[in-house]
Amino acid sequence: MASQTKKHRKPAIRMTRSDHERLSGLAENFLARNPVVAEELLAELDRARIVADGRIAEDVVRMGSRLRFTTDAGEDRRVSLVFPGDADIAEGKVSVLTPIGVALIGLSAGQSIDWTARDGRTHRLTVESVEAPAELAAGEPRPAS
């Protein structure tokens, strides 16, 4: 089918300096356990525009963000993007070290991206809304609303 083989250009993404640093180390450490996902995360980190922690818009998906996304399959989900140790799919906490977690990091509300599930099928998701993390890094000012 043409729709399954058609690839969309990846959208521009932004990431805070602290998320970039933590995720770079995490991906490097994860290479031996799951090289496919770790390399996908490293590729996203390489293409991300890095911004100062206090200068990122609240509608950008970052670690700890709560967001709503829809998929081309009609799915509508609310999740939080978390580090692997905090992941709990029953609570809607998606690890950044999953294919969908890698796809979400750095997107803004309204952006769409293709991602490949563990079963090899390609899906398209659209970020509908993003809530900034409840707890910001120590010393990080909350951006003005």
Residue pairs with C-beta under 8 A, 6 or more apart in sequence:
4 121
4 122
7 114
8 112
8 113
8 114
8 124
10 47
10 113
10 114
11 107
11 111
11 112
11 113
12 49
13 44
13 47
13 48
13 49
13 105
13 106
13 107
14 48
14 49
14 50
14 51
14 56
14 57
14 60
14 106
14 108
15 23
15 45
15 48
15 49
15 50
15 51
15 56
15 60
15 62
15 105
15 106
16 50
16 51
16 52
16 53
16 56
16 62
17 50
17 51
17 52
17 53
18 53
18 137
18 140
19 62
19 63
19 105
20 45
20 48
20 50
22 63
22 83
23 41
23 45
23 63
23 96
23 105
24 42
24 45
26 41
26 83
26 84
26 96
26 97
27 38
27 39
27 41
27 42
27 45
27 97
28 38
28 42
30 37
30 38
30 41
30 97
31 38
31 39
34 97
37 97
37 98
37 99
37 102
38 97
40 99
40 102
41 96
41 97
41 102
41 105
44 102
44 105
44 106
48 105
48 106
53 136
53 137
53 140
54 140
54 141
54 143
55 143
56 62
56 143
57 108
57 143
58 130
58 131
58 132
58 143
58 145
59 108
59 109
59 129
59 130
60 106
60 107
60 108
60 130
61 67
61 81
61 104
61 105
61 106
61 107
61 108
61 127
61 130
62 81
62 105
62 106
62 132
62 133
63 81
63 82
63 83
63 96
63 105
63 133
64 80
64 81
64 82
64 133
64 134
64 135
65 80
65 81
65 130
65 131
65 132
65 133
66 78
66 79
66 80
66 130
66 131
66 133
66 134
67 78
67 79
67 80
67 81
67 104
67 127
67 128
67 129
67 130
67 131
68 76
68 77
68 78
68 127
68 128
68 129
69 76
69 77
69 79
69 104
69 125
69 126
69 127
69 128
70 76
70 77
70 125
70 126
70 128
71 77
71 123
71 124
71 125
71 126
72 123
72 124
72 125
73 123
76 128
77 92
78 92
79 92
79 93
79 94
80 92
80 93
80 94
81 94
81 96
81 101
81 104
81 105
82 93
82 94
82 95
82 96
83 95
83 96
84 95
84 96
84 97
86 93
86 95
87 93
87 94
87 95
87 98
94 100
94 101
94 104
95 101
96 102
96 104
96 105
99 115
99 116
99 117
99 118
100 115
100 117
100 125
102 115
103 113
103 114
103 115
103 125
104 125
104 127
107 113
107 127
108 127
108 130
109 127
109 128
109 129
109 130
110 126
110 127
110 128
111 126
111 127
112 124
112 125
112 126
112 127
113 124
113 125
114 122
114 123
114 124
115 122
115 123
115 124
115 125
116 122
116 123
117 123
132 142
132 143
136 142
